[in-house]
Amino acid sequence: MLKVEPFSYISLIETGNKSTYNEAISSSTKIILNESVEAFRVRLRLSSREIKLSDSLEKKQMEQELNFLIMSAEQNRSKNNIPITPLISSLLNTNDVRFGLIIVQSGFTRAKGNYGGQVAKAVGIGIATGLLTGMAFTPMPVKAQSTLHAMIVDNINNNVVFYNKSILQDKEPTEKENIIKQIDKVFEKYLWGKR
């Protein structure tokens, strides 16, 4: 199986609860994500090669195709009915390989001091609401989140053969140990037993 260069989309919340995509954090997390996948090279039966995207136009097309595949996998119970996309098929054909592994990570983290301020605000609103209404329920903000999507595609049968995702709340998407836990979790029933 050949790994396609992974993608990472990490947003940063600096003020309030508004997140903004952060290129620097995403780039550094992509390196950590790649290292984390490499830790599973033998267990995933990965080839020593990797499909690297050569230019920004190819990367943009791949992002669109991955978005389509992930949305299709989320909506369909039977992954075998989801055909792989033209660029992915072409890249697998060029590399003369049947199976490809696709990993996409998304998530957010907060700037230093932001989380504490949001918790204090939520507690204050909860107390004020409780005094006014007699009910004091206020959702607490999430500190960080990491969502990891994993997909295996079959170029001969032209379909998705595996799709799973892992969502970790209140865990930093930039920390290697969290990413490794997510990779282990998404494949635990498909490729190996629960540890």
C-alpha positions in Angstrom: 0.0 0.0 0.0 1.3 3.4 -0.9 0.7 6.4 1.3 -0.5 9.6 -0.3 1.1 12.7 1.2 -1.0 13.6 4.3 -3.0 16.8 4.7 -3.4 18.9 7.8 -5.8 21.8 8.4 -5.4 23.3 11.8 -7.1 26.6 12.8 -6.1 28.9 15.7 -8.5 30.6 18.0 -6.8 33.8 19.2 -9.7 35.9 20.5 -13.2 34.8 21.5 -14.3 31.6 19.9 -13.5 32.5 16.2 -11.1 30.2 14.5 -8.9 31.0 11.6 -6.9 28.6 9.4 -3.2 28.8 10.4 -0.7 27.9 7.7 2.3 27.7 10.0 0.6 25.4 12.5 -0.9 23.3 9.7 2.6 22.9 8.1 4.3 21.9 11.3 1.5 19.5 12.2 1.7 17.9 8.8 5.3 17.0 9.6 4.2 15.5 12.9 1.3 13.7 11.2 3.7 12.2 8.6 6.1 11.0 11.4 3.1 9.5 13.3 2.0 7.5 10.2 5.5 6.4 9.7 5.4 4.8 13.2 2.8 2.5 11.8 4.6 1.7 8.5 5.0 -2.1 9.2 1.5 -2.6 10.7 -0.1 -0.7 7.8 2.1 -2.6 5.3 3.2 0.7 3.7 5.6 0.8 0.8 8.8 2.7 1.3 7.6 5.2 -1.3 5.1 7.9 -0.9 3.0 9.8 -3.4 4.0 13.5 -3.2 2.0 16.1 -4.9 4.2 18.1 -7.3 2.5 21.5 -7.6 -0.1 23.8 -6.1 -2.7 23.0 -8.8 -2.4 19.3 -8.1 -2.7 19.9 -4.4 -5.8 22.1 -4.9 -7.4 19.4 -7.0 -6.5 16.7 -4.4 -8.0 18.8 -1.7 -11.3 19.0 -3.6 -11.2 15.3 -4.3 -10.5 14.4 -0.7 -13.3 16.7 0.5 -15.7 14.9 -1.9 -14.5 11.4 -0.8 -14.7 12.2 2.9 -18.2 13.7 2.5 -19.3 10.7 0.5 -17.9 8.3 3.0 -19.7 10.1 5.9 -23.0 9.9 4.0 -22.8 6.3 2.8 -22.9 3.2 4.9 -21.3 1.1 2.2 -17.9 2.5 1.3 -17.5 0.0 -1.6 -20.0 2.1 -3.6 -17.8 5.2 -3.5 -15.7 5.4 -6.6 -12.2 6.9 -6.3 -11.6 10.2 -8.0 -9.6 10.9 -11.2 -6.4 12.4 -9.6 -6.1 9.6 -7.0 -6.6 7.0 -9.6 -4.0 8.6 -11.9 -1.4 8.9 -9.1 -1.9 5.2 -8.2 -1.6 4.2 -11.8 1.5 6.3 -12.3 3.1 4.5 -9.3 1.8 1.1 -10.4 0.1 0.3 -7.1 -3.3 -1.0 -6.3 -4.0 0.4 -2.8 -3.5 3.9 -1.5 -3.7 5.3 2.1 -5.1 8.7 2.5 -4.9 10.6 5.9 -6.4 14.0 6.5 -6.3 15.8 9.8 -8.3 18.9 10.8 -8.8 20.6 14.1 -8.2 23.7 16.1 -6.1 24.9 19.0 -6.2 28.1 21.1 -3.7 30.9 21.6 -2.2 31.0 25.1 -4.7 32.5 27.6 -7.7 32.2 25.3 -9.2 29.1 26.9 -9.1 30.4 30.5 -10.8 33.6 29.4 -13.6 31.6 27.6 -14.1 29.3 30.6 -14.4 32.4 32.9 -16.9 34.0 30.5 -19.0 30.8 30.3 -19.0 30.4 34.1 -20.1 34.1 34.5 -22.9 33.7 31.9 -24.0 30.5 33.6 -24.2 32.2 37.0 -26.0 35.2 35.6 -28.4 32.9 33.7 -29.0 30.9 36.8 -29.8 33.9 38.9 -32.3 35.2 36.3 -34.0 32.0 35.3 -33.3 29.5 38.1 -31.5 27.3 35.6 -27.7 27.4 35.3 -26.7 25.4 32.2 -24.0 26.8 30.0 -21.9 24.7 27.7 -18.2 25.0 28.4 -15.8 25.8 25.5 -13.7 23.1 24.0 -10.0 23.6 24.6 -8.8 22.0 21.3 -9.9 19.4 18.9 -8.4 16.9 16.4 -10.2 15.0 13.8 -8.3 12.4 11.8 -9.8 10.8 8.7 -8.2 7.7 7.3 -9.1 6.1 3.9 -7.8 3.2 1.9 -8.7 3.2 -1.8 -8.5 0.3 -4.3 -7.4 1.4 -7.8 -8.3 -1.9 -9.5 -11.8 -2.1 -8.2 -12.1 1.7 -8.3 -13.5 2.2 -4.9 -13.0 3.1 -1.2 -12.4 0.0 0.7 -12.0 1.5 4.2 -12.9 4.8 5.8 -12.9 5.7 9.5 -12.3 8.8 11.6 -11.3 9.7 15.1 -12.3 12.8 17.0 -10.5 13.9 20.1 -11.9 16.8 22.1 -9.8 18.8 24.5 -6.6 17.2 23.0 -4.1 19.3 21.1 -4.1 18.4 17.3 -0.4 19.3 17.2 0.8 16.7 19.7 2.3 13.5 18.3 1.0 11.3 21.1 -2.6 12.4 20.3 -2.1 11.8 16.6 -0.7 8.3 17.2 -3.7 7.5 19.5 -6.0 8.5 16.7 -4.2 6.5 14.0 -4.3 3.4 16.3 -8.0 4.0 17.0 -9.1 4.4 13.3 -7.4 1.1 12.3 -8.0 -1.0 15.4 -10.9 -3.0 14.1 -9.9 -3.1 10.5 -6.2 -3.9 10.5 -5.5 -5.0 14.1 -7.2 -5.8 17.3 -7.9 -3.5 20.2 -4.9 -3.1 22.5 
